[in-house]
Amino acid sequence: MGRNMISLWCVMLLMAASPLMAQNIPEEVASAFRKANPDALSRCTGSQVELLVESYTTQTGREAMTREMARFFADHPVKDFTLKHRGKREESGFLVGILTTSKGTFRVNCFFKKENNQYVIHQIRIEKTND
């Protein structure tokens, strides 16, 4: 095998492995935002969540976060959610997406930490964009 062929195989291997590197970040999170489903979102959170929605910030439990997100989704009917970035390290991860609602566009950041061998959300940030 020539040097170019080995390089090509290495690139192909890295491209194939890149989705696996982020696979532990729950897919349900993007789906929960897309479907405006606070219950599905709560299944991906830890027992305590820092919630930052526009100018409102609170450290709260899973049940209260579910109520707050249900209120947000009721006030901002969701049209679409587009996953832009996600990644992870050994003990943490993140997800960035764009939430399009009938009342505007929002940037969504979810930050994960590893608990009991799975990634759970410990912070959700929803900020209005100028788009």
C-alpha positions as a Markdown table, in Angstrom:
| # | Residue | x | y | z |
|---|---|---|---|---|
| 1 | Met | 0.0 | 0.0 | 0.0 |
| 2 | Gly | 1.2 | 3.4 | -0.8 |
| 3 | Arg | 1.4 | 6.3 | 1.5 |
| 4 | Asn | -1.6 | 8.0 | -0.1 |
| 5 | Met | -3.7 | 4.9 | 0.3 |
| 6 | Ile | -2.9 | 4.7 | 4.0 |
| 7 | Ser | -3.7 | 8.3 | 4.4 |
| 8 | Leu | -7.1 | 7.8 | 2.7 |
| 9 | Trp | -7.9 | 4.8 | 5.0 |
| 10 | Cys | -7.0 | 6.9 | 8.1 |
| 11 | Val | -9.3 | 9.8 | 6.9 |
| 12 | Met | -12.1 | 7.3 | 6.2 |
| 13 | Leu | -11.7 | 5.7 | 9.6 |
| 14 | Leu | -11.8 | 9.1 | 11.4 |
| 15 | Met | -14.9 | 10.1 | 9.5 |
| 16 | Ala | -16.7 | 6.8 | 10.3 |
| 17 | Ala | -15.7 | 7.1 | 14.0 |
| 18 | Ser | -16.7 | 10.8 | 14.5 |
| 19 | Pro | -20.5 | 10.0 | 15.0 |
| 20 | Leu | -19.6 | 7.4 | 17.6 |
| 21 | Met | -17.6 | 9.9 | 19.6 |
| 22 | Ala | -20.8 | 11.9 | 20.3 |
| 23 | Gln | -23.2 | 8.9 | 20.5 |
| 24 | Asn | -23.5 | 9.1 | 24.3 |
| 25 | Ile | -25.1 | 12.5 | 24.2 |
| 26 | Pro | -28.8 | 11.5 | 24.2 |
| 27 | Glu | -30.5 | 11.8 | 20.8 |
| 28 | Glu | -33.8 | 12.3 | 22.6 |
| 29 | Val | -32.8 | 15.8 | 23.6 |
| 30 | Ala | -33.0 | 17.1 | 20.0 |
| 31 | Ser | -36.2 | 15.2 | 19.5 |
| 32 | Ala | -37.7 | 16.6 | 22.7 |
| 33 | Phe | -37.1 | 20.2 | 21.5 |
| 34 | Arg | -38.3 | 19.4 | 18.0 |
| 35 | Lys | -41.6 | 18.0 | 19.4 |
| 36 | Ala | -41.8 | 20.5 | 22.3 |
| 37 | Asn | -42.0 | 17.6 | 24.7 |
| 38 | Pro | -40.9 | 18.6 | 28.3 |
| 39 | Asp | -41.5 | 15.1 | 29.6 |
| 40 | Ala | -39.0 | 13.6 | 27.1 |
| 41 | Leu | -36.5 | 16.4 | 28.0 |
| 42 | Ser | -36.8 | 15.6 | 31.7 |
| 43 | Arg | -35.9 | 12.0 | 31.1 |
| 44 | Cys | -32.5 | 13.3 | 29.9 |
| 45 | Thr | -31.8 | 15.6 | 32.9 |
| 46 | Gly | -30.1 | 15.1 | 36.2 |
| 47 | Ser | -32.0 | 15.6 | 39.5 |
| 48 | Gln | -30.9 | 19.3 | 39.5 |
| 49 | Val | -30.9 | 21.5 | 36.5 |
| 50 | Glu | -29.8 | 25.1 | 36.0 |
| 51 | Leu | -32.4 | 26.6 | 33.6 |
| 52 | Leu | -31.7 | 29.9 | 31.8 |
| 53 | Val | -34.6 | 31.0 | 29.6 |
| 54 | Glu | -34.2 | 34.5 | 28.1 |
| 55 | Ser | -33.7 | 36.6 | 31.2 |
| 56 | Tyr | -35.0 | 34.1 | 33.7 |
| 57 | Thr | -32.5 | 31.9 | 35.6 |
| 58 | Thr | -33.1 | 29.2 | 38.3 |
| 59 | Gln | -31.5 | 26.2 | 39.8 |
| 60 | Thr | -34.3 | 23.7 | 40.1 |
| 61 | Gly | -35.3 | 20.1 | 40.3 |
| 62 | Arg | -36.4 | 17.9 | 37.4 |
| 63 | Glu | -40.2 | 18.3 | 38.0 |
| 64 | Ala | -40.0 | 22.1 | 38.2 |
| 65 | Met | -37.8 | 22.2 | 35.1 |
| 66 | Thr | -40.5 | 20.2 | 33.3 |
| 67 | Arg | -43.2 | 22.7 | 34.3 |
| 68 | Glu | -41.1 | 25.6 | 33.2 |
| 69 | Met | -40.3 | 24.1 | 29.8 |
| 70 | Ala | -44.0 | 23.2 | 29.3 |
| 71 | Arg | -44.8 | 26.8 | 30.0 |
| 72 | Phe | -42.1 | 28.0 | 27.5 |
| 73 | Phe | -43.3 | 25.6 | 24.8 |
| 74 | Ala | -46.9 | 26.7 | 25.4 |
| 75 | Asp | -45.9 | 30.4 | 25.1 |
| 76 | His | -43.6 | 29.7 | 22.1 |
| 77 | Pro | -45.1 | 27.1 | 19.8 |
| 78 | Val | -42.3 | 25.2 | 18.2 |
| 79 | Lys | -41.9 | 25.1 | 14.4 |
| 80 | Asp | -38.5 | 23.4 | 14.2 |
| 81 | Phe | -35.3 | 22.5 | 16.0 |
| 82 | Thr | -32.0 | 22.1 | 14.2 |
| 83 | Leu | -29.1 | 20.5 | 15.9 |
| 84 | Lys | -25.9 | 22.5 | 15.0 |
| 85 | His | -23.2 | 21.0 | 17.2 |
| 86 | Arg | -22.6 | 18.4 | 19.9 |
| 87 | Gly | -19.6 | 16.9 | 21.5 |
| 88 | Lys | -18.3 | 15.2 | 24.6 |
| 89 | Arg | -15.3 | 14.5 | 26.7 |
| 90 | Glu | -14.8 | 12.0 | 29.4 |
| 91 | Glu | -17.1 | 13.5 | 32.0 |
| 92 | Ser | -19.0 | 16.2 | 30.1 |
| 93 | Gly | -20.7 | 17.1 | 26.9 |
| 94 | Phe | -22.7 | 19.8 | 25.1 |
| 95 | Leu | -25.4 | 20.2 | 22.5 |
| 96 | Val | -26.1 | 23.4 | 20.5 |
| 97 | Gly | -29.2 | 23.9 | 18.4 |
| 98 | Ile | -31.5 | 26.5 | 16.9 |
| 99 | Leu | -35.1 | 26.4 | 18.1 |
| 100 | Thr | -37.6 | 28.1 | 15.7 |
| 101 | Thr | -40.9 | 29.1 | 17.3 |
| 102 | Ser | -43.8 | 31.2 | 16.3 |
| 103 | Lys | -42.4 | 34.0 | 18.5 |
| 104 | Gly | -38.9 | 34.0 | 17.2 |
| 105 | Thr | -35.6 | 32.0 | 17.0 |
| 106 | Phe | -33.7 | 30.8 | 20.0 |
| 107 | Arg | -30.2 | 29.4 | 20.5 |
| 108 | Val | -30.4 | 26.3 | 22.7 |
| 109 | Asn | -27.3 | 25.1 | 24.7 |
| 110 | Cys | -27.5 | 22.0 | 26.8 |
| 111 | Phe | -24.6 | 21.0 | 29.0 |
| 112 | Phe | -24.2 | 17.5 | 30.1 |
| 113 | Lys | -22.3 | 15.7 | 32.9 |
| 114 | Lys | -21.7 | 12.1 | 33.3 |
| 115 | Glu | -23.6 | 10.3 | 36.1 |
| 116 | Asn | -23.8 | 6.6 | 36.5 |
| 117 | Asn | -22.1 | 6.0 | 33.1 |
| 118 | Gln | -24.6 | 8.1 | 31.2 |
| 119 | Tyr | -24.7 | 11.8 | 30.2 |
| 120 | Val | -27.5 | 13.9 | 31.8 |
| 121 | Ile | -28.3 | 17.6 | 31.3 |
| 122 | His | -27.2 | 19.8 | 34.2 |
| 123 | Gln | -27.8 | 23.1 | 32.4 |
| 124 | Ile | -30.2 | 24.4 | 29.7 |
| 125 | Arg | -29.8 | 27.8 | 28.1 |
| 126 | Ile | -32.4 | 29.2 | 25.8 |
| 127 | Glu | -31.5 | 32.7 | 24.4 |
| 128 | Lys | -33.3 | 34.7 | 21.8 |
| 129 | Thr | -31.3 | 35.4 | 18.6 |
| 130 | Asn | -31.4 | 38.3 | 16.3 |
| 131 | Asp | -32.3 | 36.2 | 13.3 |
